[in-house]
Amino acid sequence: MLINPESQQKEKTSSKEFDTEDVKIYSLRIPTPMFDKLKYEIGRETKLSMRDMILKAVAEHCGI
C-alpha cells in the first residue's frame, strides 16, 4: 500500500551513498604516522588490560 514507492527507493540509495562518503572522509583525516602510533598504543593497552583480567581470573579461581 505504498503511495510513492520511487521516493522511498531514492532515499535509501542516497543514505547509503552518504554513509560511504562519510566513512571515507573521516578515515583520511588522521595522518598515517599518527594512526600507526594510536593503533600501537590501543593494542598495547588492550594487551595489558587482557593480561590483568587473566591474572585476576586465575587468582580468583585458585583462591589467592
mmCIF file as Biopython writes it, N, C-alpha, C and O atoms, coordinates in Angstrom:
data_model
#
loop_
_atom_site.group_PDB
_atom_site.id
_atom_site.type_symbol
_atom_site.label_atom_id
_atom_site.label_alt_id
_atom_site.label_comp_id
_atom_site.label_asym_id
_atom_site.label_entity_id
_atom_site.label_seq_id
_atom_site.pdbx_PDB_ins_code
_atom_site.Cartn_x
_atom_site.Cartn_y
_atom_site.Cartn_z
_atom_site.occupancy
_atom_site.B_iso_or_equiv
_atom_site.auth_seq_id
_atom_site.auth_asym_id
_atom_site.pdbx_PDB_model_num
ATOM 1   N N  . MET A ? 1  ? 0.824  -1.191  0.000  1.0 0.0 1  A 1 
ATOM 2   C CA . MET A ? 1  ? 0.000  0.000   0.000  1.0 0.0 1  A 1 
ATOM 3   C C  . MET A ? 1  ? 0.868  1.254   0.000  1.0 0.0 1  A 1 
ATOM 4   O O  . MET A ? 1  ? 0.588  2.210   0.724  1.0 0.0 1  A 1 
ATOM 5   N N  . LEU A ? 2  ? 1.910  1.248   -0.805 1.0 0.0 2  A 1 
ATOM 6   C CA . LEU A ? 2  ? 2.785  2.406   -0.904 1.0 0.0 2  A 1 
ATOM 7   C C  . LEU A ? 2  ? 2.198  3.435   -1.852 1.0 0.0 2  A 1 
ATOM 8   O O  . LEU A ? 2  ? 1.704  3.098   -2.928 1.0 0.0 2  A 1 
ATOM 9   N N  . ILE A ? 3  ? 2.258  4.681   -1.444 1.0 0.0 3  A 1 
ATOM 10  C CA . ILE A ? 3  ? 1.714  5.749   -2.278 1.0 0.0 3  A 1 
ATOM 11  C C  . ILE A ? 3  ? 2.727  6.125   -3.350 1.0 0.0 3  A 1 
ATOM 12  O O  . ILE A ? 3  ? 2.388  6.252   -4.527 1.0 0.0 3  A 1 
ATOM 13  N N  . ASN A ? 4  ? 3.971  6.302   -2.927 1.0 0.0 4  A 1 
ATOM 14  C CA . ASN A ? 4  ? 5.004  6.716   -3.873 1.0 0.0 4  A 1 
ATOM 15  C C  . ASN A ? 4  ? 6.270  5.886   -3.612 1.0 0.0 4  A 1 
ATOM 16  O O  . ASN A ? 4  ? 7.166  6.344   -2.902 1.0 0.0 4  A 1 
ATOM 17  N N  . PRO A ? 5  ? 6.356  4.682   -4.174 1.0 0.0 5  A 1 
ATOM 18  C CA . PRO A ? 5  ? 7.495  3.804   -3.881 1.0 0.0 5  A 1 
ATOM 19  C C  . PRO A ? 5  ? 8.829  4.326   -4.402 1.0 0.0 5  A 1 
ATOM 20  O O  . PRO A ? 5  ? 9.876  3.987   -3.850 1.0 0.0 5  A 1 
ATOM 21  N N  . GLU A ? 6  ? 8.815  5.140   -5.447 1.0 0.0 6  A 1 
ATOM 22  C CA . GLU A ? 6  ? 10.075 5.630   -6.022 1.0 0.0 6  A 1 
ATOM 23  C C  . GLU A ? 6  ? 10.819 6.553   -5.065 1.0 0.0 6  A 1 
ATOM 24  O O  . GLU A ? 6  ? 12.045 6.483   -4.978 1.0 0.0 6  A 1 
ATOM 25  N N  . SER A ? 7  ? 10.112 7.410   -4.351 1.0 0.0 7  A 1 
ATOM 26  C CA . SER A ? 7  ? 10.782 8.343   -3.445 1.0 0.0 7  A 1 
ATOM 27  C C  . SER A ? 7  ? 11.473 7.589   -2.306 1.0 0.0 7  A 1 
ATOM 28  O O  . SER A ? 7  ? 12.564 7.979   -1.891 1.0 0.0 7  A 1 
ATOM 29  N N  . GLN A ? 8  ? 10.861 6.520   -1.795 1.0 0.0 8  A 1 
ATOM 30  C CA . GLN A ? 8  ? 11.496 5.738   -0.732 1.0 0.0 8  A 1 
ATOM 31  C C  . GLN A ? 8  ? 12.758 5.051   -1.246 1.0 0.0 8  A 1 
ATOM 32  O O  . GLN A ? 8  ? 13.764 4.984   -0.540 1.0 0.0 8  A 1 
ATOM 33  N N  . GLN A ? 9  ? 12.704 4.555   -2.446 1.0 0.0 9  A 1 
ATOM 34  C CA . GLN A ? 9  ? 13.872 3.900   -3.036 1.0 0.0 9  A 1 
ATOM 35  C C  . GLN A ? 9  ? 15.016 4.898   -3.168 1.0 0.0 9  A 1 
ATOM 36  O O  . GLN A ? 9  ? 16.166 4.562   -2.883 1.0 0.0 9  A 1 
ATOM 37  N N  . LYS A ? 10 ? 14.714 6.114   -3.596 1.0 0.0 10 A 1 
ATOM 38  C CA . LYS A ? 10 ? 15.751 7.136   -3.738 1.0 0.0 10 A 1 
ATOM 39  C C  . LYS A ? 10 ? 16.362 7.486   -2.388 1.0 0.0 10 A 1 
ATOM 40  O O  . LYS A ? 10 ? 17.574 7.675   -2.290 1.0 0.0 10 A 1 
ATOM 41  N N  . GLU A ? 11 ? 15.540 7.573   -1.350 1.0 0.0 11 A 1 
ATOM 42  C CA . GLU A ? 11 ? 16.051 7.901   -0.021 1.0 0.0 11 A 1 
ATOM 43  C C  . GLU A ? 11 ? 17.049 6.849   0.450  1.0 0.0 11 A 1 
ATOM 44  O O  . GLU A ? 11 ? 18.100 7.190   0.993  1.0 0.0 11 A 1 
ATOM 45  N N  . LYS A ? 12 ? 16.731 5.590   0.249  1.0 0.0 12 A 1 
ATOM 46  C CA . LYS A ? 12 ? 17.627 4.510   0.675  1.0 0.0 12 A 1 
ATOM 47  C C  . LYS A ? 12 ? 18.969 4.612   -0.045 1.0 0.0 12 A 1 
ATOM 48  O O  . LYS A ? 12 ? 20.024 4.480   0.576  1.0 0.0 12 A 1 
ATOM 49  N N  . THR A ? 13 ? 18.927 4.843   -1.341 1.0 0.0 13 A 1 
ATOM 50  C CA . THR A ? 13 ? 20.158 4.936   -2.118 1.0 0.0 13 A 1 
ATOM 51  C C  . THR A ? 13 ? 21.002 6.114   -1.644 1.0 0.0 13 A 1 
ATOM 52  O O  . THR A ? 13 ? 22.209 5.971   -1.455 1.0 0.0 13 A 1 
ATOM 53  N N  . SER A ? 14 ? 20.382 7.273   -1.452 1.0 0.0 14 A 1 
ATOM 54  C CA . SER A ? 14 ? 21.139 8.454   -1.066 1.0 0.0 14 A 1 
ATOM 55  C C  . SER A ? 14 ? 21.737 8.284   0.331  1.0 0.0 14 A 1 
ATOM 56  O O  . SER A ? 14 ? 22.867 8.712   0.567  1.0 0.0 14 A 1 
ATOM 57  N N  . SER A ? 15 ? 21.002 7.669   1.258  1.0 0.0 15 A 1 
ATOM 58  C CA . SER A ? 15 ? 21.547 7.486   2.599  1.0 0.0 15 A 1 
ATOM 59  C C  . SER A ? 15 ? 22.723 6.506   2.563  1.0 0.0 15 A 1 
ATOM 60  O O  . SER A ? 15 ? 23.687 6.669   3.310  1.0 0.0 15 A 1 
ATOM 61  N N  . LYS A ? 16 ? 22.646 5.503   1.709  1.0 0.0 16 A 1 
ATOM 62  C CA . LYS A ? 16 ? 23.741 4.543   1.584  1.0 0.0 16 A 1 
ATOM 63  C C  . LYS A ? 16 ? 24.995 5.247   1.057  1.0 0.0 16 A 1 
ATOM 64  O O  . LYS A ? 16 ? 26.090 5.054   1.585  1.0 0.0 16 A 1 
ATOM 65  N N  . GLU A ? 17 ? 24.829 6.047   0.033  1.0 0.0 17 A 1 
ATOM 66  C CA . GLU A ? 17 ? 25.970 6.768   -0.535 1.0 0.0 17 A 1 
ATOM 67  C C  . GLU A ? 17 ? 26.566 7.726   0.486  1.0 0.0 17 A 1 
ATOM 68  O O  . GLU A ? 17 ? 27.787 7.854   0.578  1.0 0.0 17 A 1 
ATOM 69  N N  . PHE A ? 18 ? 25.718 8.398   1.252  1.0 0.0 18 A 1 
ATOM 70  C CA . PHE A ? 18 ? 26.192 9.350   2.253  1.0 0.0 18 A 1 
ATOM 71  C C  . PHE A ? 18 ? 27.042 8.641   3.308  1.0 0.0 18 A 1 
ATOM 72  O O  . PHE A ? 18 ? 28.100 9.137   3.694  1.0 0.0 18 A 1 
ATOM 73  N N  . ASP A ? 19 ? 26.575 7.477   3.773  1.0 0.0 19 A 1 
ATOM 74  C CA . ASP A ? 19 ? 27.327 6.728   4.775  1.0 0.0 19 A 1 
ATOM 75  C C  . ASP A ? 19 ? 28.718 6.370   4.257  1.0 0.0 19 A 1 
ATOM 76  O O  . ASP A ? 19 ? 29.709 6.515   4.973  1.0 0.0 19 A 1 
ATOM 77  N N  . THR A ? 20 ? 28.785 5.907   3.023  1.0 0.0 20 A 1 
ATOM 78  C CA . THR A ? 20 ? 30.065 5.508   2.444  1.0 0.0 20 A 1 
ATOM 79  C C  . THR A ? 20 ? 30.998 6.706   2.330  1.0 0.0 20 A 1 
ATOM 80  O O  . THR A ? 20 ? 32.174 6.617   2.683  1.0 0.0 20 A 1 
ATOM 81  N N  . GLU A ? 21 ? 30.476 7.828   1.838  1.0 0.0 21 A 1 
ATOM 82  C CA . GLU A ? 21 ? 31.307 9.022   1.690  1.0 0.0 21 A 1 
ATOM 83  C C  . GLU A ? 21 ? 31.787 9.505   3.048  1.0 0.0 21 A 1 
ATOM 84  O O  . GLU A ? 21 ? 32.936 9.922   3.198  1.0 0.0 21 A 1 
ATOM 85  N N  . ASP A ? 22 ? 30.904 9.448   4.035  1.0 0.0 22 A 1 
ATOM 86  C CA . ASP A ? 22 ? 31.229 9.896   5.378  1.0 0.0 22 A 1 
ATOM 87  C C  . ASP A ? 22 ? 32.411 9.104   5.939  1.0 0.0 22 A 1 
ATOM 88  O O  . ASP A ? 22 ? 33.327 9.683   6.523  1.0 0.0 22 A 1 
ATOM 89  N N  . VAL A ? 23 ? 32.390 7.810   5.765  1.0 0.0 23 A 1 
ATOM 90  C CA . VAL A ? 23 ? 33.464 6.953   6.266  1.0 0.0 23 A 1 
ATOM 91  C C  . VAL A ? 23 ? 34.777 7.288   5.569  1.0 0.0 23 A 1 
ATOM 92  O O  . VAL A ? 23 ? 35.820 7.374   6.217  1.0 0.0 23 A 1 
ATOM 93  N N  . LYS A ? 24 ? 34.734 7.475   4.261  1.0 0.0 24 A 1 
ATOM 94  C CA . LYS A ? 24 ? 35.959 7.791   3.521  1.0 0.0 24 A 1 
ATOM 95  C C  . LYS A ? 24 ? 36.568 9.102   4.009  1.0 0.0 24 A 1 
ATOM 96  O O  . LYS A ? 24 ? 37.783 9.196   4.186  1.0 0.0 24 A 1 
ATOM 97  N N  . ILE A ? 25 ? 35.730 10.114  4.229  1.0 0.0 25 A 1 
ATOM 98  C CA . ILE A ? 25 ? 36.232 11.414  4.664  1.0 0.0 25 A 1 
ATOM 99  C C  . ILE A ? 25 ? 36.926 11.282  6.020  1.0 0.0 25 A 1 
ATOM 100 O O  . ILE A ? 25 ? 38.041 11.775  6.196  1.0 0.0 25 A 1 
ATOM 101 N N  . TYR A ? 26 ? 36.278 10.626  6.970  1.0 0.0 26 A 1 
ATOM 102 C CA . TYR A ? 26 ? 36.851 10.526  8.307  1.0 0.0 26 A 1 
ATOM 103 C C  . TYR A ? 26 ? 38.090 9.644   8.336  1.0 0.0 26 A 1 
ATOM 104 O O  . TYR A ? 26 ? 39.001 9.901   9.123  1.0 0.0 26 A 1 
ATOM 105 N N  . SER A ? 27 ? 38.148 8.626   7.511  1.0 0.0 27 A 1 
ATOM 106 C CA . SER A ? 27 ? 39.309 7.742   7.528  1.0 0.0 27 A 1 
ATOM 107 C C  . SER A ? 27 ? 40.545 8.440   6.970  1.0 0.0 27 A 1 
ATOM 108 O O  . SER A ? 27 ? 41.667 8.043   7.285  1.0 0.0 27 A 1 
ATOM 109 N N  . LEU A ? 28 ? 40.365 9.455   6.164  1.0 0.0 28 A 1 
ATOM 110 C CA . LEU A ? 28 ? 41.510 10.159  5.578  1.0 0.0 28 A 1 
ATOM 111 C C  . LEU A ? 28 ? 41.979 11.339  6.423  1.0 0.0 28 A 1 
ATOM 112 O O  . LEU A ? 28 ? 43.011 11.937  6.117  1.0 0.0 28 A 1 
ATOM 113 N N  . ARG A ? 29 ? 41.249 11.685  7.472  1.0 0.0 29 A 1 
ATOM 114 C CA . ARG A ? 29 ? 41.613 12.865  8.252  1.0 0.0 29 A 1 
ATOM 115 C C  . ARG A ? 29 ? 42.813 12.637  9.167  1.0 0.0 29 A 1 
ATOM 116 O O  . ARG A ? 29 ? 43.548 13.583  9.449  1.0 0.0 29 A 1 
ATOM 117 N N  . ILE A ? 30 ? 43.030 11.415  9.636  1.0 0.0 30 A 1 
ATOM 118 C CA . ILE A ? 30 ? 44.139 11.143  10.552 1.0 0.0 30 A 1 
ATOM 119 C C  . ILE A ? 30 ? 45.388 10.834  9.731  1.0 0.0 30 A 1 
ATOM 120 O O  . ILE A ? 30 ? 45.360 9.935   8.891  1.0 0.0 30 A 1 
ATOM 121 N N  . PRO A ? 31 ? 46.489 11.565  9.959  1.0 0.0 31 A 1 
ATOM 122 C CA . PRO A ? 31 ? 47.737 11.266  9.234  1.0 0.0 31 A 1 
ATOM 123 C C  . PRO A ? 31 ? 48.227 9.853   9.560  1.0 0.0 31 A 1 
ATOM 124 O O  . PRO A ? 31 ? 48.034 9.367   10.675 1.0 0.0 31 A 1 
ATOM 125 N N  . THR A ? 32 ? 48.850 9.206   8.600  1.0 0.0 32 A 1 
ATOM 126 C CA . THR A ? 32 ? 49.252 7.807   8.748  1.0 0.0 32 A 1 
ATOM 127 C C  . THR A ? 32 ? 50.173 7.563   9.948  1.0 0.0 32 A 1 
ATOM 128 O O  . THR A ? 32 ? 49.918 6.626   10.705 1.0 0.0 32 A 1 
ATOM 129 N N  . PRO A ? 33 ? 51.245 8.370   10.165 1.0 0.0 33 A 1 
ATOM 130 C CA . PRO A ? 33 ? 52.106 8.110   11.328 1.0 0.0 33 A 1 
ATOM 131 C C  . PRO A ? 33 ? 51.337 8.190   12.645 1.0 0.0 33 A 1 
ATOM 132 O O  . PRO A ? 33 ? 51.555 7.384   13.550 1.0 0.0 33 A 1 
ATOM 133 N N  . MET A ? 34 ? 50.430 9.173   12.743 1.0 0.0 34 A 1 
ATOM 134 C CA . MET A ? 34 ? 49.642 9.328   13.960 1.0 0.0 34 A 1 
ATOM 135 C C  . MET A ? 34 ? 48.733 8.113   14.145 1.0 0.0 34 A 1 
ATOM 136 O O  . MET A ? 34 ? 48.573 7.617   15.261 1.0 0.0 34 A 1 
ATOM 137 N N  . PHE A ? 35 ? 48.143 7.639   13.059 1.0 0.0 35 A 1 
ATOM 138 C CA . PHE A ? 35 ? 47.260 6.475   13.126 1.0 0.0 35 A 1 
ATOM 139 C C  . PHE A ? 35 ? 48.038 5.246   13.583 1.0 0.0 35 A 1 
ATOM 140 O O  . PHE A ? 35 ? 47.554 4.475   14.412 1.0 0.0 35 A 1 
ATOM 141 N N  . ASP A ? 36 ? 49.250 5.063   13.040 1.0 0.0 36 A 1 
ATOM 142 C CA . ASP A ? 36 ? 50.077 3.918   13.432 1.0 0.0 36 A 1 
ATOM 143 C C  . ASP A ? 36 ? 50.400 3.965   14.924 1.0 0.0 36 A 1 
ATOM 144 O O  . ASP A ? 36 ? 50.362 2.943   15.609 1.0 0.0 36 A 1 
ATOM 145 N N  . LYS A ? 37 ? 50.721 5.175   15.425 1.0 0.0 37 A 1 
ATOM 146 C CA . LYS A ? 37 ? 51.041 5.331   16.843 1.0 0.0 37 A 1 
ATOM 147 C C  . LYS A ? 37 ? 49.820 5.007   17.702 1.0 0.0 37 A 1 
ATOM 148 O O  . LYS A ? 37 ? 49.926 4.290   18.697 1.0 0.0 37 A 1 
ATOM 149 N N  . LEU A ? 38 ? 48.657 5.542   17.308 1.0 0.0 38 A 1 
ATOM 150 C CA . LEU A ? 38 ? 47.422 5.280   18.054 1.0 0.0 38 A 1 
ATOM 151 C C  . LEU A ? 38 ? 47.094 3.793   18.048 1.0 0.0 38 A 1 
ATOM 152 O O  . LEU A ? 38 ? 46.702 3.223   19.066 1.0 0.0 38 A 1 
ATOM 153 N N  . LYS A ? 39 ? 47.264 3.177   16.876 1.0 0.0 39 A 1 
ATOM 154 C CA . LYS A ? 39 ? 46.968 1.749   16.739 1.0 0.0 39 A 1 
ATOM 155 C C  . LYS A ? 39 ? 47.869 0.937   17.676 1.0 0.0 39 A 1 
ATOM 156 O O  . LYS A ? 39 ? 47.413 -0.008  18.320 1.0 0.0 39 A 1 
ATOM 157 N N  . TYR A ? 40 ? 49.136 1.309   17.746 1.0 0.0 40 A 1 
ATOM 158 C CA . TYR A ? 40 ? 50.083 0.608   18.618 1.0 0.0 40 A 1 
ATOM 159 C C  . TYR A ? 40 ? 49.702 0.793   20.084 1.0 0.0 40 A 1 
ATOM 160 O O  . TYR A ? 40 ? 49.697 -0.163  20.859 1.0 0.0 40 A 1 
ATOM 161 N N  . GLU A ? 41 ? 49.379 2.053   20.461 1.0 0.0 41 A 1 
ATOM 162 C CA . GLU A ? 41 ? 49.027 2.334   21.856 1.0 0.0 41 A 1 
ATOM 163 C C  . GLU A ? 41 ? 47.744 1.620   22.259 1.0 0.0 41 A 1 
ATOM 164 O O  . GLU A ? 41 ? 47.653 1.081   23.362 1.0 0.0 41 A 1 
ATOM 165 N N  . ILE A ? 42 ? 46.759 1.612   21.380 1.0 0.0 42 A 1 
ATOM 166 C CA . ILE A ? 42 ? 45.494 0.928   21.669 1.0 0.0 42 A 1 
ATOM 167 C C  . ILE A ? 42 ? 45.744 -0.568  21.826 1.0 0.0 42 A 1 
ATOM 168 O O  . ILE A ? 42 ? 45.204 -1.195  22.737 1.0 0.0 42 A 1 
ATOM 169 N N  . GLY A ? 43 ? 46.558 -1.141  20.946 1.0 0.0 43 A 1 
ATOM 170 C CA . GLY A ? 43 ? 46.877 -2.561  21.035 1.0 0.0 43 A 1 
ATOM 171 C C  . GLY A ? 43 ? 47.611 -2.891  22.320 1.0 0.0 43 A 1 
ATOM 172 O O  . GLY A ? 43 ? 47.344 -3.915  22.950 1.0 0.0 43 A 1 
ATOM 173 N N  . ARG A ? 44 ? 48.536 -2.022  22.709 1.0 0.0 44 A 1 
ATOM 174 C CA . ARG A ? 44 ? 49.307 -2.253  23.938 1.0 0.0 44 A 1 
ATOM 175 C C  . ARG A ? 44 ? 48.386 -2.195  25.161 1.0 0.0 44 A 1 
ATOM 176 O O  . ARG A ? 44 ? 48.482 -3.033  26.057 1.0 0.0 44 A 1 
ATOM 177 N N  . GLU A ? 45 ? 47.490 -1.197  25.191 1.0 0.0 45 A 1 
ATOM 178 C CA . GLU A ? 45 ? 46.553 -1.080  26.310 1.0 0.0 45 A 1 
ATOM 179 C C  . GLU A ? 45 ? 45.641 -2.294  26.378 1.0 0.0 45 A 1 
ATOM 180 O O  . GLU A ? 45 ? 45.350 -2.801  27.461 1.0 0.0 45 A 1 
ATOM 181 N N  . THR A ? 46 ? 45.192 -2.757  25.220 1.0 0.0 46 A 1 
ATOM 182 C CA . THR A ? 46 ? 44.301 -3.920  25.184 1.0 0.0 46 A 1 
ATOM 183 C C  . THR A ? 46 ? 45.019 -5.145  25.728 1.0 0.0 46 A 1 
ATOM 184 O O  . THR A ? 46 ? 44.449 -5.907  26.510 1.0 0.0 46 A 1 
ATOM 185 N N  . LYS A ? 47 ? 46.274 -5.337  25.314 1.0 0.0 47 A 1 
ATOM 186 C CA . LYS A ? 47 ? 47.042 -6.494  25.796 1.0 0.0 47 A 1 
ATOM 187 C C  . LYS A ? 47 ? 47.248 -6.421  27.306 1.0 0.0 47 A 1 
ATOM 188 O O  . LYS A ? 47 ? 47.119 -7.427  28.003 1.0 0.0 47 A 1 
ATOM 189 N N  . LEU A ? 48 ? 47.570 -5.220  27.812 1.0 0.0 48 A 1 
ATOM 190 C CA . LEU A ? 48 ? 47.791 -5.070  29.247 1.0 0.0 48 A 1 
ATOM 191 C C  . LEU A ? 48 ? 46.515 -5.326  30.030 1.0 0.0 48 A 1 
ATOM 192 O O  . LEU A ? 48 ? 46.544 -6.004  31.058 1.0 0.0 48 A 1 
ATOM 193 N N  . SER A ? 49 ? 45.390 -4.791  29.554 1.0 0.0 49 A 1 
ATOM 194 C CA . SER A ? 49 ? 44.134 -4.992  30.281 1.0 0.0 49 A 1 
ATOM 195 C C  . SER A ? 49 ? 43.713 -6.454  30.217 1.0 0.0 49 A 1 
ATOM 196 O O  . SER A ? 49 ? 43.164 -6.983  31.183 1.0 0.0 49 A 1 
ATOM 197 N N  . MET A ? 50 ? 43.966 -7.112  29.083 1.0 0.0 50 A 1 
ATOM 198 C CA . MET A ? 50 ? 43.640 -8.539  28.980 1.0 0.0 50 A 1 
ATOM 199 C C  . MET A ? 50 ? 44.520 -9.344  29.931 1.0 0.0 50 A 1 
ATOM 200 O O  . MET A ? 50 ? 44.053 -10.286 30.571 1.0 0.0 50 A 1 
ATOM 201 N N  . ARG A ? 51 ? 45.787 -8.973  30.021 1.0 0.0 51 A 1 
ATOM 202 C CA . ARG A ? 51 ? 46.713 -9.659  30.933 1.0 0.0 51 A 1 
ATOM 203 C C  . ARG A ? 51 ? 46.229 -9.509  32.368 1.0 0.0 51 A 1 
ATOM 204 O O  . ARG A ? 51 ? 46.217 -10.475 33.132 1.0 0.0 51 A 1 
ATOM 205 N N  . ASP A ? 52 ? 45.826 -8.281  32.734 1.0 0.0 52 A 1 
ATOM 206 C CA . ASP A ? 52 ? 45.316 -8.044  34.085 1.0 0.0 52 A 1 
ATOM 207 C C  . ASP A ? 52 ? 44.058 -8.865  34.356 1.0 0.0 52 A 1 
ATOM 208 O O  . ASP A ? 52 ? 43.907 -9.435  35.436 1.0 0.0 52 A 1 
ATOM 209 N N  . MET A ? 53 ? 43.156 -8.924  33.375 1.0 0.0 53 A 1 
ATOM 210 C CA . MET A ? 53 ? 41.920 -9.686  33.553 1.0 0.0 53 A 1 
ATOM 211 C C  . MET A ? 53 ? 42.217 -11.173 33.723 1.0 0.0 53 A 1 
ATOM 212 O O  . MET A ? 53 ? 41.593 -11.845 34.544 1.0 0.0 53 A 1 
ATOM 213 N N  . ILE A ? 54 ? 43.174 -11.686 32.942 1.0 0.0 54 A 1 
ATOM 214 C CA . ILE A ? 54 ? 43.541 -13.106 33.039 1.0 0.0 54 A 1 
ATOM 215 C C  . ILE A ? 54 ? 44.150 -13.400 34.405 1.0 0.0 54 A 1 
ATOM 216 O O  . ILE A ? 54 ? 43.792 -14.388 35.047 1.0 0.0 54 A 1 
ATOM 217 N N  . LEU A ? 55 ? 45.076 -12.539 34.854 1.0 0.0 55 A 1 
ATOM 218 C CA . LEU A ? 55 ? 45.702 -12.744 36.165 1.0 0.0 55 A 1 
ATOM 219 C C  . LEU A ? 55 ? 44.661 -12.689 37.281 1.0 0.0 55 A 1 
ATOM 220 O O  . LEU A ? 55 ? 44.711 -13.477 38.226 1.0 0.0 55 A 1 
ATOM 221 N N  . LYS A ? 56 ? 43.720 -11.753 37.165 1.0 0.0 56 A 1 
ATOM 222 C CA . LYS A ? 56 ? 42.665 -11.623 38.174 1.0 0.0 56 A 1 
ATOM 223 C C  . LYS A ? 56 ? 41.783 -12.875 38.191 1.0 0.0 56 A 1 
ATOM 224 O O  . LYS A ? 56 ? 41.433 -13.378 39.258 1.0 0.0 56 A 1 
ATOM 225 N N  . ALA A ? 57 ? 41.429 -13.369 37.015 1.0 0.0 57 A 1 
ATOM 226 C CA . ALA A ? 57 ? 40.577 -14.561 36.925 1.0 0.0 57 A 1 
ATOM 227 C C  . ALA A ? 57 ? 41.293 -15.786 37.488 1.0 0.0 57 A 1 
ATOM 228 O O  . ALA A ? 57 ? 40.683 -16.597 38.184 1.0 0.0 57 A 1 
ATOM 229 N N  . VAL A ? 58 ? 42.582 -15.920 37.189 1.0 0.0 58 A 1 
ATOM 230 C CA . VAL A ? 58 ? 43.362 -17.055 37.704 1.0 0.0 58 A 1 
ATOM 231 C C  . VAL A ? 58 ? 43.453 -16.967 39.228 1.0 0.0 58 A 1 
ATOM 232 O O  . VAL A ? 58 ? 43.300 -17.970 39.925 1.0 0.0 58 A 1 
ATOM 233 N N  . ALA A ? 59 ? 43.703 -15.761 39.736 1.0 0.0 59 A 1 
ATOM 234 C CA . ALA A ? 59 ? 43.797 -15.575 41.185 1.0 0.0 59 A 1 
ATOM 235 C C  . ALA A ? 59 ? 42.473 -15.924 41.864 1.0 0.0 59 A 1 
ATOM 236 O O  . ALA A ? 59 ? 42.464 -16.579 42.906 1.0 0.0 59 A 1 
ATOM 237 N N  . GLU A ? 60 ? 41.364 -15.492 41.284 1.0 0.0 60 A 1 
ATOM 238 C CA . GLU A ? 60 ? 40.049 -15.802 41.861 1.0 0.0 60 A 1 
ATOM 239 C C  . GLU A ? 60 ? 39.780 -17.304 41.808 1.0 0.0 60 A 1 
ATOM 240 O O  . GLU A ? 60 ? 39.242 -17.878 42.754 1.0 0.0 60 A 1 
ATOM 241 N N  . HIS A ? 61 ? 40.152 -17.925 40.712 1.0 0.0 61 A 1 
ATOM 242 C CA . HIS A ? 61 ? 39.909 -19.363 40.547 1.0 0.0 61 A 1 
ATOM 243 C C  . HIS A ? 61 ? 40.727 -20.182 41.553 1.0 0.0 61 A 1 
ATOM 244 O O  . HIS A ? 61 ? 40.238 -21.162 42.114 1.0 0.0 61 A 1 
ATOM 245 N N  . CYS A ? 62 ? 41.964 -19.769 41.768 1.0 0.0 62 A 1 
ATOM 246 C CA . CYS A ? 62 ? 42.843 -20.504 42.680 1.0 0.0 62 A 1 
ATOM 247 C C  . CYS A ? 62 ? 42.623 -20.098 44.137 1.0 0.0 62 A 1 
ATOM 248 O O  . CYS A ? 62 ? 43.126 -20.760 45.045 1.0 0.0 62 A 1 
ATOM 249 N N  . GLY A ? 63 ? 41.883 -19.026 44.363 1.0 0.0 63 A 1 
ATOM 250 C CA . GLY A ? 63 ? 41.613 -18.569 45.728 1.0 0.0 63 A 1 
ATOM 251 C C  . GLY A ? 63 ? 42.766 -17.805 46.339 1.0 0.0 63 A 1 
ATOM 252 O O  . GLY A ? 63 ? 42.926 -17.801 47.559 1.0 0.0 63 A 1 
ATOM 253 N N  . ILE A ? 64 ? 43.571 -17.162 45.517 1.0 0.0 64 A 1 
ATOM 254 C CA . ILE A ? 64 ? 44.729 -16.390 46.011 1.0 0.0 64 A 1 
ATOM 255 C C  . ILE A ? 64 ? 44.261 -15.011 46.444 1.0 0.0 64 A 1 
ATOM 256 O O  . ILE A ? 64 ? 45.069 -14.197 46.891 1.0 0.0 64 A 1 
#
